[in-house]
Amino acid sequence: MFGTDLSWRHQGACNGLDPDVFFPDSDAAAEEAKSICSSCMVRASCLEHAIAVREKDGVWGGATERERRRIIRQRRRTA
């Protein structure tokens, strides 16, 4: 899908920010990270990477781990 090319990471709106923002203690605390992701030009690549490698923690592409699991389930149902 996206292979091993992770060059998109350098273009992320999160690049250089405190990583703790993207690894909140709860889904409710993820709003700051989601806000940053909402205007990110590589959001789709980030989300697809997290889904492909089954990232367990953090906000990736504007989605929490719970939201990514939901996306995976929805994709399985429509496949």
Distance bins in CASP14 RR format, pairs under 12 A and 6 or more apart:
PFRMAT RR
TARGET T0000
AUTHOR 0000-0000-0000
RMODE 2
METHOD distances of the structure
MODEL  1
1 44 0 0 0 0 0 1 0 0 0 0 0
1 45 0 0 0 0 0 1 0 0 0 0 0
1 47 0 0 0 0 0 1 0 0 0 0 0
1 48 1 0 0 1 0 0 0 0 0 0 0
1 49 0 0 0 0 1 0 0 0 0 0 0
1 50 0 0 0 0 0 1 0 0 0 0 0
1 51 0 0 0 0 1 0 0 0 0 0 0
1 52 1 0 1 0 0 0 0 0 0 0 0
1 53 0 0 0 0 0 1 0 0 0 0 0
1 75 0 0 0 0 0 1 0 0 0 0 0
2 8 0 0 0 0 1 0 0 0 0 0 0
2 9 0 0 0 0 0 1 0 0 0 0 0
2 42 0 0 0 0 0 1 0 0 0 0 0
2 44 0 0 0 0 1 0 0 0 0 0 0
2 45 1 0 0 1 0 0 0 0 0 0 0
2 46 0 0 0 0 1 0 0 0 0 0 0
2 47 0 0 0 0 0 1 0 0 0 0 0
2 48 1 0 1 0 0 0 0 0 0 0 0
2 49 1 0 1 0 0 0 0 0 0 0 0
2 50 0 0 0 0 0 1 0 0 0 0 0
2 51 0 0 0 0 1 0 0 0 0 0 0
2 52 1 0 0 1 0 0 0 0 0 0 0
2 53 0 0 0 0 1 0 0 0 0 0 0
3 45 0 0 0 0 0 1 0 0 0 0 0
3 48 0 0 0 0 1 0 0 0 0 0 0
3 49 0 0 0 0 1 0 0 0 0 0 0
3 52 1 0 0 1 0 0 0 0 0 0 0
3 53 0 0 0 0 0 1 0 0 0 0 0
4 49 0 0 0 0 0 1 0 0 0 0 0
4 52 0 0 0 0 0 1 0 0 0 0 0
4 53 0 0 0 0 0 1 0 0 0 0 0
5 42 0 0 0 0 0 1 0 0 0 0 0
5 45 0 0 0 0 1 0 0 0 0 0 0
5 48 0 0 0 0 0 1 0 0 0 0 0
5 49 0 0 0 0 1 0 0 0 0 0 0
5 52 0 0 0 0 0 1 0 0 0 0 0
6 12 0 0 0 0 0 1 0 0 0 0 0
6 42 0 0 0 0 0 1 0 0 0 0 0
6 45 0 0 0 0 1 0 0 0 0 0 0
6 46 0 0 0 0 1 0 0 0 0 0 0
6 48 0 0 0 0 0 1 0 0 0 0 0
6 49 1 0 0 1 0 0 0 0 0 0 0
6 50 0 0 0 0 0 1 0 0 0 0 0
6 52 0 0 0 0 0 1 0 0 0 0 0
6 53 0 0 0 0 0 1 0 0 0 0 0
7 15 0 0 0 0 0 1 0 0 0 0 0
7 42 0 0 0 0 1 0 0 0 0 0 0
7 45 0 0 0 0 1 0 0 0 0 0 0
7 49 0 0 0 0 0 1 0 0 0 0 0
8 14 0 0 0 0 0 1 0 0 0 0 0
8 15 0 0 0 0 0 1 0 0 0 0 0
8 40 0 0 0 0 1 0 0 0 0 0 0
8 41 0 0 0 0 1 0 0 0 0 0 0
8 42 1 0 1 0 0 0 0 0 0 0 0
8 43 0 0 0 0 1 0 0 0 0 0 0
8 44 0 0 0 0 1 0 0 0 0 0 0
8 45 1 0 1 0 0 0 0 0 0 0 0
8 46 1 0 0 1 0 0 0 0 0 0 0
8 47 0 0 0 0 0 1 0 0 0 0 0
8 48 0 0 0 0 1 0 0 0 0 0 0
8 49 1 0 0 1 0 0 0 0 0 0 0
8 50 0 0 0 0 0 1 0 0 0 0 0
8 60 0 0 0 0 0 1 0 0 0 0 0
8 61 0 0 0 0 0 1 0 0 0 0 0
9 15 1 0 0 1 0 0 0 0 0 0 0
9 16 0 0 0 0 0 1 0 0 0 0 0
9 40 0 0 0 0 0 1 0 0 0 0 0
9 42 1 0 0 1 0 0 0 0 0 0 0
9 45 0 0 0 0 1 0 0 0 0 0 0
9 46 1 0 0 1 0 0 0 0 0 0 0
9 49 0 0 0 0 1 0 0 0 0 0 0
9 50 0 0 0 0 0 1 0 0 0 0 0
9 60 0 0 0 0 0 1 0 0 0 0 0
9 61 0 0 0 0 0 1 0 0 0 0 0
10 16 0 0 0 0 1 0 0 0 0 0 0
10 41 0 0 0 0 0 1 0 0 0 0 0
10 42 0 0 0 0 1 0 0 0 0 0 0
10 45 0 0 0 0 0 1 0 0 0 0 0
10 46 0 0 0 0 0 1 0 0 0 0 0
11 40 0 0 0 0 1 0 0 0 0 0 0
11 41 1 0 0 1 0 0 0 0 0 0 0
11 42 1 0 1 0 0 0 0 0 0 0 0
11 43 0 0 0 0 0 1 0 0 0 0 0
11 44 0 0 0 0 0 1 0 0 0 0 0
11 45 0 0 0 0 1 0 0 0 0 0 0
11 46 0 0 0 0 1 0 0 0 0 0 0
12 22 0 0 0 0 0 1 0 0 0 0 0
12 36 0 0 0 0 1 0 0 0 0 0 0
12 37 0 0 0 0 1 0 0 0 0 0 0
12 39 0 0 0 0 0 1 0 0 0 0 0
12 40 1 0 1 0 0 0 0 0 0 0 0
12 41 1 0 0 1 0 0 0 0 0 0 0
12 42 1 0 1 0 0 0 0 0 0 0 0
12 43 0 0 0 0 1 0 0 0 0 0 0
12 44 0 0 0 0 0 1 0 0 0 0 0
12 45 0 0 0 0 1 0 0 0 0 0 0
12 46 1 0 0 1 0 0 0 0 0 0 0
12 47 0 0 0 0 0 1 0 0 0 0 0
12 49 0 0 0 0 0 1 0 0 0 0 0
12 60 0 0 0 0 0 1 0 0 0 0 0
12 61 0 0 0 0 1 0 0 0 0 0 0
12 62 0 0 0 0 0 1 0 0 0 0 0
13 21 0 0 0 0 0 1 0 0 0 0 0
13 22 0 0 0 0 0 1 0 0 0 0 0
13 32 0 0 0 0 0 1 0 0 0 0 0
13 33 0 0 0 0 0 1 0 0 0 0 0
13 34 0 0 0 0 0 1 0 0 0 0 0
13 35 0 0 0 0 1 0 0 0 0 0 0
13 36 1 0 1 0 0 0 0 0 0 0 0
13 37 1 0 0 1 0 0 0 0 0 0 0
13 38 0 0 0 0 1 0 0 0 0 0 0
13 39 1 0 0 1 0 0 0 0 0 0 0
13 40 1 1 0 0 0 0 0 0 0 0 0
13 41 1 0 0 1 0 0 0 0 0 0 0
13 42 0 0 0 0 1 0 0 0 0 0 0
13 43 0 0 0 0 1 0 0 0 0 0 0
13 46 0 0 0 0 1 0 0 0 0 0 0
13 59 0 0 0 0 0 1 0 0 0 0 0
13 61 0 0 0 0 1 0 0 0 0 0 0
13 62 0 0 0 0 0 1 0 0 0 0 0
14 20 0 0 0 0 0 1 0 0 0 0 0
14 21 1 0 0 1 0 0 0 0 0 0 0
14 22 1 0 0 1 0 0 0 0 0 0 0
14 23 0 0 0 0 0 1 0 0 0 0 0
14 32 0 0 0 0 0 1 0 0 0 0 0
14 33 1 0 0 1 0 0 0 0 0 0 0
14 34 0 0 0 0 0 1 0 0 0 0 0
14 35 0 0 0 0 0 1 0 0 0 0 0
14 36 1 0 1 0 0 0 0 0 0 0 0
14 37 1 0 0 1 0 0 0 0 0 0 0
14 38 0 0 0 0 0 1 0 0 0 0 0
14 39 0 0 0 0 0 1 0 0 0 0 0
14 40 1 0 0 1 0 0 0 0 0 0 0
14 41 0 0 0 0 0 1 0 0 0 0 0
14 42 0 0 0 0 1 0 0 0 0 0 0
14 43 0 0 0 0 1 0 0 0 0 0 0
14 46 0 0 0 0 1 0 0 0 0 0 0
14 58 0 0 0 0 0 1 0 0 0 0 0
14 59 0 0 0 0 1 0 0 0 0 0 0
14 60 0 0 0 0 1 0 0 0 0 0 0
14 61 0 0 0 0 1 0 0 0 0 0 0
14 62 0 0 0 0 1 0 0 0 0 0 0
15 22 0 0 0 0 0 1 0 0 0 0 0
15 36 0 0 0 0 0 1 0 0 0 0 0
15 40 0 0 0 0 1 0 0 0 0 0 0
15 41 0 0 0 0 0 1 0 0 0 0 0
15 42 0 0 0 0 1 0 0 0 0 0 0
15 46 0 0 0 0 0 1 0 0 0 0 0
16 22 0 0 0 0 0 1 0 0 0 0 0
16 36 0 0 0 0 0 1 0 0 0 0 0
17 23 0 0 0 0 0 1 0 0 0 0 0
17 32 0 0 0 0 1 0 0 0 0 0 0
17 33 0 0 0 0 1 0 0 0 0 0 0
17 35 0 0 0 0 0 1 0 0 0 0 0
17 36 1 0 0 1 0 0 0 0 0 0 0
17 37 0 0 0 0 0 1 0 0 0 0 0
17 40 0 0 0 0 0 1 0 0 0 0 0
17 59 0 0 0 0 0 1 0 0 0 0 0
18 24 0 0 0 0 0 1 0 0 0 0 0
18 32 0 0 0 0 1 0 0 0 0 0 0
18 33 0 0 0 0 0 1 0 0 0 0 0
18 36 0 0 0 0 0 1 0 0 0 0 0
19 33 0 0 0 0 1 0 0 0 0 0 0
19 36 0 0 0 0 0 1 0 0 0 0 0
19 57 0 0 0 0 0 1 0 0 0 0 0
19 58 0 0 0 0 1 0 0 0 0 0 0
19 59 0 0 0 0 0 1 0 0 0 0 0
19 60 0 0 0 0 0 1 0 0 0 0 0
20 29 0 0 0 0 0 1 0 0 0 0 0
20 30 0 0 0 0 0 1 0 0 0 0 0
20 32 0 0 0 0 0 1 0 0 0 0 0
20 33 0 0 0 0 1 0 0 0 0 0 0
20 57 0 0 0 0 0 1 0 0 0 0 0
20 58 0 0 0 0 0 1 0 0 0 0 0
20 59 0 0 0 0 0 1 0 0 0 0 0
21 29 0 0 0 0 1 0 0 0 0 0 0
21 30 0 0 0 0 1 0 0 0 0 0 0
21 31 0 0 0 0 0 1 0 0 0 0 0
21 32 1 0 1 0 0 0 0 0 0 0 0
21 33 1 0 1 0 0 0 0 0 0 0 0
21 34 0 0 0 0 0 1 0 0 0 0 0
21 35 0 0 0 0 1 0 0 0 0 0 0
21 36 1 0 0 1 0 0 0 0 0 0 0
21 37 0 0 0 0 0 1 0 0 0 0 0
21 58 0 0 0 0 1 0 0 0 0 0 0
21 59 0 0 0 0 1 0 0 0 0 0 0
21 62 0 0 0 0 0 1 0 0 0 0 0
22 29 0 0 0 0 0 1 0 0 0 0 0
22 30 0 0 0 0 1 0 0 0 0 0 0
22 31 0 0 0 0 0 1 0 0 0 0 0
22 32 0 0 0 0 1 0 0 0 0 0 0
22 33 1 0 1 0 0 0 0 0 0 0 0
22 34 0 0 0 0 1 0 0 0 0 0 0
22 35 0 0 0 0 0 1 0 0 0 0 0
22 36 1 0 0 1 0 0 0 0 0 0 0
22 37 0 0 0 0 1 0 0 0 0 0 0
22 40 0 0 0 0 0 1 0 0 0 0 0
22 46 0 0 0 0 0 1 0 0 0 0 0
22 50 0 0 0 0 0 1 0 0 0 0 0
22 55 0 0 0 0 0 1 0 0 0 0 0
22 57 0 0 0 0 1 0 0 0 0 0 0
22 58 1 0 1 0 0 0 0 0 0 0 0
22 59 1 0 1 0 0 0 0 0 0 0 0
22 60 1 0 0 1 0 0 0 0 0 0 0
22 61 0 0 0 0 1 0 0 0 0 0 0
22 62 0 0 0 0 1 0 0 0 0 0 0
22 63 0 0 0 0 0 1 0 0 0 0 0
22 64 0 0 0 0 0 1 0 0 0 0 0
22 65 0 0 0 0 0 1 0 0 0 0 0
23 29 0 0 0 0 1 0 0 0 0 0 0
23 30 0 0 0 0 1 0 0 0 0 0 0
23 32 0 0 0 0 0 1 0 0 0 0 0
23 33 0 0 0 0 1 0 0 0 0 0 0
23 55 0 0 0 0 0 1 0 0 0 0 0
23 56 0 0 0 0 0 1 0 0 0 0 0
23 57 1 0 1 0 0 0 0 0 0 0 0
23 58 1 0 1 0 0 0 0 0 0 0 0
23 59 1 0 0 1 0 0 0 0 0 0 0
23 60 0 0 0 0 0 1 0 0 0 0 0
23 64 0 0 0 0 0 1 0 0 0 0 0
23 65 0 0 0 0 0 1 0 0 0 0 0
24 30 1 0 1 0 0 0 0 0 0 0 0
24 31 0 0 0 0 1 0 0 0 0 0 0
24 32 1 0 0 1 0 0 0 0 0 0 0
24 33 1 0 0 1 0 0 0 0 0 0 0
24 34 0 0 0 0 1 0 0 0 0 0 0
24 36 0 0 0 0 0 1 0 0 0 0 0
24 57 0 0 0 0 1 0 0 0 0 0 0
24 58 1 0 0 1 0 0 0 0 0 0 0
24 59 1 0 0 1 0 0 0 0 0 0 0
24 62 0 0 0 0 0 1 0 0 0 0 0
24 64 0 0 0 0 1 0 0 0 0 0 0
24 65 0 0 0 0 0 1 0 0 0 0 0
24 66 0 0 0 0 0 1 0 0 0 0 0
25 33 0 0 0 0 0 1 0 0 0 0 0
25 57 0 0 0 0 0 1 0 0 0 0 0
25 58 0 0 0 0 0 1 0 0 0 0 0
25 59 0 0 0 0 0 1 0 0 0 0 0
25 64 0 0 0 0 0 1 0 0 0 0 0
26 33 0 0 0 0 0 1 0 0 0 0 0
26 58 0 0 0 0 0 1 0 0 0 0 0
26 59 0 0 0 0 0 1 0 0 0 0 0
26 64 0 0 0 0 1 0 0 0 0 0 0
26 65 0 0 0 0 0 1 0 0 0 0 0
26 66 0 0 0 0 0 1 0 0 0 0 0
27 33 0 0 0 0 0 1 0 0 0 0 0
27 34 0 0 0 0 1 0 0 0 0 0 0
27 57 0 0 0 0 0 1 0 0 0 0 0
27 58 0 0 0 0 1 0 0 0 0 0 0
27 59 0 0 0 0 1 0 0 0 0 0 0
27 62 0 0 0 0 0 1 0 0 0 0 0
27 63 0 0 0 0 0 1 0 0 0 0 0
27 64 1 0 1 0 0 0 0 0 0 0 0
27 65 0 0 0 0 1 0 0 0 0 0 0
27 66 1 0 1 0 0 0 0 0 0 0 0
27 67 1 0 0 1 0 0 0 0 0 0 0
27 68 0 0 0 0 0 1 0 0 0 0 0
27 69 0 0 0 0 0 1 0 0 0 0 0
27 70 0 0 0 0 0 1 0 0 0 0 0
28 34 0 0 0 0 0 1 0 0 0 0 0
28 64 0 0 0 0 1 0 0 0 0 0 0
28 66 0 0 0 0 0 1 0 0 0 0 0
29 58 0 0 0 0 0 1 0 0 0 0 0
29 59 0 0 0 0 1 0 0 0 0 0 0
29 64 0 0 0 0 1 0 0 0 0 0 0
30 36 0 0 0 0 0 1 0 0 0 0 0
30 37 0 0 0 0 1 0 0 0 0 0 0
30 38 0 0 0 0 0 1 0 0 0 0 0
30 57 0 0 0 0 0 1 0 0 0 0 0
30 58 1 0 0 1 0 0 0 0 0 0 0
30 59 1 0 1 0 0 0 0 0 0 0 0
30 60 0 0 0 0 0 1 0 0 0 0 0
30 61 0 0 0 0 0 1 0 0 0 0 0
30 62 0 0 0 0 1 0 0 0 0 0 0
30 63 0 0 0 0 1 0 0 0 0 0 0
30 64 1 0 1 0 0 0 0 0 0 0 0
30 65 0 0 0 0 1 0 0 0 0 0 0
30 66 0 0 0 0 1 0 0 0 0 0 0
30 67 0 0 0 0 1 0 0 0 0 0 0
30 68 0 0 0 0 0 1 0 0 0 0 0
31 37 0 0 0 0 0 1 0 0 0 0 0
31 38 0 0 0 0 0 1 0 0 0 0 0
31 59 0 0 0 0 1 0 0 0 0 0 0
31 62 0 0 0 0 0 1 0 0 0 0 0
31 64 0 0 0 0 0 1 0 0 0 0 0
32 38 0 0 0 0 0 1 0 0 0 0 0
32 59 0 0 0 0 1 0 0 0 0 0 0
32 62 0 0 0 0 0 1 0 0 0 0 0
33 40 0 0 0 0 0 1 0 0 0 0 0
33 43 0 0 0 0 0 1 0 0 0 0 0
33 46 0 0 0 0 0 1 0 0 0 0 0
33 57 0 0 0 0 0 1 0 0 0 0 0
33 58 1 0 0 1 0 0 0 0 0 0 0
33 59 1 1 0 0 0 0 0 0 0 0 0
33 60 0 0 0 0 1 0 0 0 0 0 0
33 61 0 0 0 0 1 0 0 0 0 0 0
33 62 1 0 0 1 0 0 0 0 0 0 0
33 63 0 0 0 0 1 0 0 0 0 0 0
33 64 0 0 0 0 1 0 0 0 0 0 0
33 67 0 0 0 0 0 1 0 0 0 0 0
34 40 0 0 0 0 0 1 0 0 0 0 0
34 43 0 0 0 0 0 1 0 0 0 0 0
34 47 0 0 0 0 0 1 0 0 0 0 0
34 58 0 0 0 0 0 1 0 0 0 0 0
34 59 1 0 0 1 0 0 0 0 0 0 0
34 60 0 0 0 0 0 1 0 0 0 0 0
34 61 0 0 0 0 1 0 0 0 0 0 0
34 62 1 0 1 0 0 0 0 0 0 0 0
34 63 0 0 0 0 1 0 0 0 0 0 0
34 64 0 0 0 0 1 0 0 0 0 0 0
34 67 0 0 0 0 1 0 0 0 0 0 0
35 43 0 0 0 0 0 1 0 0 0 0 0
35 59 0 0 0 0 0 1 0 0 0 0 0
35 61 0 0 0 0 0 1 0 0 0 0 0
35 62 0 0 0 0 1 0 0 0 0 0 0
36 42 0 0 0 0 0 1 0 0 0 0 0
36 43 0 0 0 0 1 0 0 0 0 0 0
36 46 0 0 0 0 0 1 0 0 0 0 0
36 59 0 0 0 0 1 0 0 0 0 0 0
36 60 0 0 0 0 0 1 0 0 0 0 0
36 61 0 0 0 0 1 0 0 0 0 0 0
36 62 0 0 0 0 1 0 0 0 0 0 0
37 43 1 0 1 0 0 0 0 0 0 0 0
37 44 0 0 0 0 0 1 0 0 0 0 0
37 45 0 0 0 0 0 1 0 0 0 0 0
37 46 1 0 0 1 0 0 0 0 0 0 0
37 47 0 0 0 0 1 0 0 0 0 0 0
37 50 0 0 0 0 0 1 0 0 0 0 0
37 58 0 0 0 0 0 1 0 0 0 0 0
37 59 1 0 0 1 0 0 0 0 0 0 0
37 60 0 0 0 0 1 0 0 0 0 0 0
37 61 1 0 1 0 0 0 0 0 0 0 0
37 62 1 1 0 0 0 0 0 0 0 0 0
37 63 0 0 0 0 1 0 0 0 0 0 0
37 64 0 0 0 0 0 1 0 0 0 0 0
37 67 0 0 0 0 0 1 0 0 0 0 0
38 47 0 0 0 0 0 1 0 0 0 0 0
38 59 0 0 0 0 0 1 0 0 0 0 0
38 61 0 0 0 0 1 0 0 0 0 0 0
38 62 1 0 0 1 0 0 0 0 0 0 0
38 63 0 0 0 0 0 1 0 0 0 0 0
39 61 0 0 0 0 0 1 0 0 0 0 0
39 62 0 0 0 0 0 1 0 0 0 0 0
40 46 1 0 0 1 0 0 0 0 0 0 0
40 47 0 0 0 0 1 0 0 0 0 0 0
40 59 0 0 0 0 0 1 0 0 0 0 0
40 60 0 0 0 0 0 1 0 0 0 0 0
40 61 1 0 0 1 0 0 0 0 0 0 0
40 62 1 0 0 1 0 0 0 0 0 0 0
41 61 0 0 0 0 0 1 0 0 0 0 0
42 48 0 0 0 0 0 1 0 0 0 0 0
42 49 0 0 0 0 1 0 0 0 0 0 0
42 50 0 0 0 0 0 1 0 0 0 0 0
42 60 0 0 0 0 0 1 0 0 0 0 0
42 61 0 0 0 0 1 0 0 0 0 0 0
42 62 0 0 0 0 0 1 0 0 0 0 0
43 49 0 0 0 0 0 1 0 0 0 0 0
43 50 0 0 0 0 0 1 0 0 0 0 0
43 59 0 0 0 0 0 1 0 0 0 0 0
43 60 0 0 0 0 1 0 0 0 0 0 0
43 61 1 0 1 0 0 0 0 0 0 0 0
43 62 1 0 0 1 0 0 0 0 0 0 0
43 63 0 0 0 0 1 0 0 0 0 0 0
44 50 0 0 0 0 0 1 0 0 0 0 0
44 51 0 0 0 0 0 1 0 0 0 0 0
44 60 0 0 0 0 0 1 0 0 0 0 0
44 61 1 0 0 1 0 0 0 0 0 0 0
44 62 0 0 0 0 0 1 0 0 0 0 0
44 63 0 0 0 0 0 1 0 0 0 0 0
44 71 0 0 0 0 0 1 0 0 0 0 0
45 51 0 0 0 0 0 1 0 0 0 0 0
45 52 0 0 0 0 0 1 0 0 0 0 0
45 60 0 0 0 0 0 1 0 0 0 0 0
45 61 0 0 0 0 1 0 0 0 0 0 0
45 62 0 0 0 0 0 1 0 0 0 0 0
46 52 0 0 0 0 0 1 0 0 0 0 0
46 53 0 0 0 0 0 1 0 0 0 0 0
46 55 0 0 0 0 1 0 0 0 0 0 0
46 58 0 0 0 0 0 1 0 0 0 0 0
46 59 0 0 0 0 1 0 0 0 0 0 0
46 60 1 0 1 0 0 0 0 0 0 0 0
46 61 1 1 0 0 0 0 0 0 0 0 0
46 62 1 0 0 1 0 0 0 0 0 0 0
46 63 0 0 0 0 1 0 0 0 0 0 0
46 68 0 0 0 0 0 1 0 0 0 0 0
47 53 0 0 0 0 0 1 0 0 0 0 0
47 55 0 0 0 0 1 0 0 0 0 0 0
47 58 0 0 0 0 0 1 0 0 0 0 0
47 59 0 0 0 0 1 0 0 0 0 0 0
47 60 1 0 1 0 0 0 0 0 0 0 0
47 61 1 1 0 0 0 0 0 0 0 0 0
47 62 1 0 0 1 0 0 0 0 0 0 0
47 63 1 0 1 0 0 0 0 0 0 0 0
47 64 0 0 0 0 0 1 0 0 0 0 0
47 65 0 0 0 0 0 1 0 0 0 0 0
47 67 0 0 0 0 1 0 0 0 0 0 0
47 68 1 0 0 1 0 0 0 0 0 0 0
47 71 1 0 0 1 0 0 0 0 0 0 0
47 72 0 0 0 0 0 1 0 0 0 0 0
47 75 0 0 0 0 0 1 0 0 0 0 0
48 55 0 0 0 0 0 1 0 0 0 0 0
48 60 0 0 0 0 1 0 0 0 0 0 0
48 61 0 0 0 0 1 0 0 0 0 0 0
48 62 0 0 0 0 0 1 0 0 0 0 0
48 63 0 0 0 0 0 1 0 0 0 0 0
48 68 0 0 0 0 0 1 0 0 0 0 0
48 71 0 0 0 0 1 0 0 0 0 0 0
48 72 0 0 0 0 0 1 0 0 0 0 0
48 75 0 0 0 0 0 1 0 0 0 0 0
49 55 1 0 0 1 0 0 0 0 0 0 0
49 60 1 0 0 1 0 0 0 0 0 0 0
49 61 0 0 0 0 1 0 0 0 0 0 0
49 63 0 0 0 0 0 1 0 0 0 0 0
49 68 0 0 0 0 0 1 0 0 0 0 0
50 56 0 0 0 0 1 0 0 0 0 0 0
50 57 0 0 0 0 1 0 0 0 0 0 0
50 58 0 0 0 0 1 0 0 0 0 0 0
50 59 0 0 0 0 1 0 0 0 0 0 0
50 60 1 1 0 0 0 0 0 0 0 0 0
50 61 1 0 0 1 0 0 0 0 0 0 0
50 62 0 0 0 0 1 0 0 0 0 0 0
50 63 1 0 0 1 0 0 0 0 0 0 0
50 64 0 0 0 0 0 1 0 0 0 0 0
50 65 0 0 0 0 1 0 0 0 0 0 0
50 67 0 0 0 0 0 1 0 0 0 0 0
50 68 1 0 1 0 0 0 0 0 0 0 0
50 69 0 0 0 0 0 1 0 0 0 0 0
50 71 0 0 0 0 1 0 0 0 0 0 0
50 72 0 0 0 0 0 1 0 0 0 0 0
51 60 0 0 0 0 1 0 0 0 0 0 0
51 61 0 0 0 0 1 0 0 0 0 0 0
51 62 0 0 0 0 0 1 0 0 0 0 0
51 63 0 0 0 0 1 0 0 0 0 0 0
51 65 0 0 0 0 0 1 0 0 0 0 0
51 67 0 0 0 0 0 1 0 0 0 0 0
51 68 1 0 1 0 0 0 0 0 0 0 0
51 69 0 0 0 0 1 0 0 0 0 0 0
51 70 0 0 0 0 0 1 0 0 0 0 0
51 71 1 0 0 1 0 0 0 0 0 0 0
51 72 1 0 0 1 0 0 0 0 0 0 0
51 73 0 0 0 0 0 1 0 0 0 0 0
51 74 0 0 0 0 0 1 0 0 0 0 0
51 75 0 0 0 0 1 0 0 0 0 0 0
51 76 0 0 0 0 0 1 0 0 0 0 0
52 60 0 0 0 0 0 1 0 0 0 0 0
52 68 0 0 0 0 0 1 0 0 0 0 0
52 71 0 0 0 0 0 1 0 0 0 0 0
52 72 0 0 0 0 0 1 0 0 0 0 0
52 75 0 0 0 0 0 1 0 0 0 0 0
53 60 0 0 0 0 1 0 0 0 0 0 0
53 68 0 0 0 0 0 1 0 0 0 0 0
53 72 0 0 0 0 0 1 0 0 0 0 0
54 60 0 0 0 0 0 1 0 0 0 0 0
54 65 0 0 0 0 1 0 0 0 0 0 0
54 68 0 0 0 0 1 0 0 0 0 0 0
54 69 0 0 0 0 1 0 0 0 0 0 0
54 71 0 0 0 0 0 1 0 0 0 0 0
54 72 0 0 0 0 1 0 0 0 0 0 0
55 61 0 0 0 0 1 0 0 0 0 0 0
55 62 0 0 0 0 0 1 0 0 0 0 0
55 63 0 0 0 0 1 0 0 0 0 0 0
55 64 0 0 0 0 0 1 0 0 0 0 0
55 65 1 0 0 1 0 0 0 0 0 0 0
55 67 0 0 0 0 0 1 0 0 0 0 0
55 68 1 0 0 1 0 0 0 0 0 0 0
55 69 0 0 0 0 0 1 0 0 0 0 0
55 71 0 0 0 0 0 1 0 0 0 0 0
55 72 0 0 0 0 0 1 0 0 0 0 0
56 64 0 0 0 0 0 1 0 0 0 0 0
56 65 1 0 1 0 0 0 0 0 0 0 0
56 66 0 0 0 0 0 1 0 0 0 0 0
56 68 0 0 0 0 1 0 0 0 0 0 0
56 69 0 0 0 0 1 0 0 0 0 0 0
57 64 0 0 0 0 1 0 0 0 0 0 0
57 65 1 0 0 1 0 0 0 0 0 0 0
57 66 0 0 0 0 0 1 0 0 0 0 0
57 68 0 0 0 0 0 1 0 0 0 0 0
58 64 1 0 0 1 0 0 0 0 0 0 0
58 65 1 0 0 1 0 0 0 0 0 0 0
58 66 0 0 0 0 0 1 0 0 0 0 0
58 67 0 0 0 0 0 1 0 0 0 0 0
58 68 0 0 0 0 1 0 0 0 0 0 0
59 65 0 0 0 0 1 0 0 0 0 0 0
59 66 0 0 0 0 0 1 0 0 0 0 0
59 67 0 0 0 0 1 0 0 0 0 0 0
59 68 0 0 0 0 1 0 0 0 0 0 0
60 67 0 0 0 0 1 0 0 0 0 0 0
60 68 1 0 0 1 0 0 0 0 0 0 0
60 71 0 0 0 0 0 1 0 0 0 0 0
61 67 0 0 0 0 1 0 0 0 0 0 0
61 68 0 0 0 0 1 0 0 0 0 0 0
61 71 0 0 0 0 0 1 0 0 0 0 0
62 68 0 0 0 0 1 0 0 0 0 0 0
62 71 0 0 0 0 0 1 0 0 0 0 0
63 69 0 0 0 0 1 0 0 0 0 0 0
63 70 0 0 0 0 1 0 0 0 0 0 0
63 71 1 0 0 1 0 0 0 0 0 0 0
63 72 0 0 0 0 0 1 0 0 0 0 0
63 74 0 0 0 0 0 1 0 0 0 0 0
64 70 0 0 0 0 1 0 0 0 0 0 0
64 71 0 0 0 0 0 1 0 0 0 0 0
65 71 0 0 0 0 0 1 0 0 0 0 0
65 72 0 0 0 0 0 1 0 0 0 0 0
66 72 0 0 0 0 0 1 0 0 0 0 0
66 73 0 0 0 0 0 1 0 0 0 0 0
67 73 0 0 0 0 0 1 0 0 0 0 0
67 74 0 0 0 0 0 1 0 0 0 0 0
68 74 0 0 0 0 0 1 0 0 0 0 0
68 75 0 0 0 0 0 1 0 0 0 0 0
69 75 0 0 0 0 0 1 0 0 0 0 0
69 76 0 0 0 0 0 1 0 0 0 0 0
70 76 0 0 0 0 0 1 0 0 0 0 0
70 77 0 0 0 0 0 1 0 0 0 0 0
71 77 0 0 0 0 0 1 0 0 0 0 0
71 78 0 0 0 0 0 1 0 0 0 0 0
72 78 0 0 0 0 0 1 0 0 0 0 0
72 79 0 0 0 0 0 1 0 0 0 0 0
73 79 0 0 0 0 0 1 0 0 0 0 0
END
